Structures are given as C-alpha cells and as structure tokens.
Amino acid sequence: MSDLNNRMNPENRDQLDGAEQNGAIPEDDLIMEQILQNLNTTPLGQVLKKITSLPEVRKRKILTIRRQLTEGRYDINKRLDAALDKVIEDLII
C-alpha cells in the first residue's frame, strides 16, 4: 500500500491514511491497489505497461493513419505487402 500512497498527492494520501486507521478503505481503492500490485505479474498487465510506455510519436502516427483510413487516402494493400515482405525477410535471414 505504501507504493500506492507514494503515487498519490498529499491531500489524497492523508484521506487514505485516515480511512486506513478507521479500517474503512473504499472498495475502489482496494481494486486499484490490486491492479497496481498485479501489473507486472499478469500478461495483460505487462502489455498495458508497454502500451503506456510507447512514445508520443507512435500515438500521433496511429492517429494520422487512422484519419487517412477513414478518408480513403491510405493504401492498405501496398502497406500490407511491404510489411509482409519485411516479415518474410526476417524469417529467411
């Protein structure tokens, strides 16, 4: 729980400390604590951690491609062929 306390701002930390002393920790806090504790041990947690650590450039690239797809300006077949060529090349070499 101390790790969770370290991540909180001082005001919220004081509220949580007071709730702990009274033996009344809100259920949402317990769930969040379990999520934080299991983040590194579950496959889904590891994937989520990697996703959150992606650089902002990738997020912008994804949004740009998504917009191009909706506007019909992204040639999926050409891109798919290039990606498959790279995969096959990696498998052969």
MORAWO-V826722 format. One record per pair of residues at least 24 apart in sequence whose ideal C-beta (glycine too) atoms are under 10 Angstrom apart, sorted by the first residue. I is the first residue (numbers start at 1). J is the second residue. D is the distance in Angstrom with one decimal. If there is no record, write none. Layout:
BEGIN
i = [I/I]
j = [J/J]
d = [D/D]
END
This chain:
BEGIN
i = [1/1/1/1/1/1/3/3/3/4/4/4/4/4/4/5/7/7]
j = [25/29/30/33/36/37/33/36/37/29/32/33/35/36/37/33/32/36]
d = [8.7/9.1/9.7/6.2/9.6/9.3/8.7/6.8/8.2/7.8/7.1/5.3/10.0/6.0/8.8/9.9/9.9/8.0]
END
